[in-house]
Amino acid sequence: MTSYDIGRPETSWWMPQIEDRGDVILLDGTIRPATWPPPEPLRIAVDGKLFTSADYLEFPDRGAMSFRGMLPVKASFGDRTEVVLRLVGETSGAFARDWDQFHLLRPGVPSDVPLPPSTLTNRAIWMGPRTFDKWGYALKRKYDEAVARFATKPRGEQRLLDWGCGCGRMAKYLARECAYTGIDIDREAIEWCRANIKHATFALQGLEPRTAFAPDSFDAAIGISIFTHLREEDQFAWLKELSRVVAPDGVVAVSVNCATSLRNAGDPPEVVERLKGHGFCDTGVETMLKGVTADDEYYRNIYHTHDYIRQTWSRDFEVLDILPGFVANMQDMVFLRPKK
Ligand SMILES: C[S@@+](CC[C@H](N)C(=O)[O-])C[C@H]1O[C@@H](n2cnc3c(N)ncnc32)[C@H](O)[C@@H]1O
């Protein structure tokens, strides 16, 4: 019996390699339209204008296309520190969808935080340090825009928990803006953050809740790609803990793999069936953290449906919104407010 709607995938696009080459930035990526063929050819736009110096190749059998092009720094950025990349229809010029914007930081903008080593950036998001850093900036900018609707305090007055902070992708920016605390089960990542990111608190976390924090210690919490890796019982335990440590008027933003991630994974029929039946699917161990914690079975690959989230997470939280294809233009972002 089908009980859960697995939802519809969004058109997604991503760039696994972004290279600064002095005067130009090499952009290299993949576009996966929600339906194939797309109603009109899809193209990258820079600040709303077509990025014409790119080549596009179609792969109908994979329902995807690739792009590769050089973005001239001076002509594109002028004296600005960022440009915004989006996906548009080639003929209509219309944005392909909401929340796919990628804020690209100008090369050479100084930072007091060095790039983490590739062992840590790969472990966090399967990317080398330079591309990891660019996606970090883009995600932080997108998070700022999305969370503004729900935050009840200005950033400067917030106490923020970055649950599963990894090697500081968001910490690099957020630590300057609020009272930032990052926790993770990865000792090496926490040690790197402590050594390299100032004005922030980092703590090694055990696999299970509780954390060391008193009730209502935070005004905001983020968990980027953590519930995408936890067993169902661990998920419920961590939801309870997040709702305990975040204040009643606080906001929690966590990402999950839903229909868009599933499409990117090729819509495996057994996962689709299990999602339809239960709304939650554990596809097995993710080996990326092998040897990092005491339990190699802990870290897994997980899919959710929106229906399941709205039904089961509502024991601890009000579900404020779910934005599809948000993190890496793939994972959905869930915004929550604790129920106390
Ligand atoms: C996919 S990575 C994302 C890292 C970081 N949030 C980012 O976006 O760059 C997931 C992270 O969650 C951490 N993690 C997994 N389970 C956790 C838990 N129960 N508590 C804290 N961190 C956890 C992992 O060690 C890893 O650093």
The ligand as a Gaussian input file, in Angstrom:
#p B3LYP/6-31G(d) Opt

LIG

0 1
 C       28.241000      15.599000       5.329000
 S       29.229000      16.209000       6.620000
 C       28.789000      17.936000       6.620000
 C       29.716000      18.787000       7.450000
 C       29.289000      20.240000       7.581000
 N       27.976000      20.375000       8.179000
 C       29.306000      20.925000       6.223000
 O       28.239000      21.230000       5.690000
 O       30.415000      21.144000       5.695000
 C       28.393000      15.593000       8.061000
 C       29.100000      15.917000       9.367000
 O       28.288000      15.519000      10.464000
 C       29.107000      14.945000      11.473000
 N       28.185000      14.143000      12.310000
 C       27.527000      13.009000      11.997000
 N       26.742000      12.620000      12.997000
 C       26.868000      13.549000      13.975000
 C       26.294000      13.714000      15.254000
 N       25.422000      12.828000      15.756000
 N       26.626000      14.796000      15.985000
 C       27.512000      15.699000      15.509000
 N       28.120000      15.592000      14.293000
 C       27.788000      14.531000      13.533000
 C       30.160000      14.210000      10.678000
 O       31.313000      13.934000      11.427000
 C       30.431000      15.211000       9.552000
 O       31.401000      16.156000       9.905000

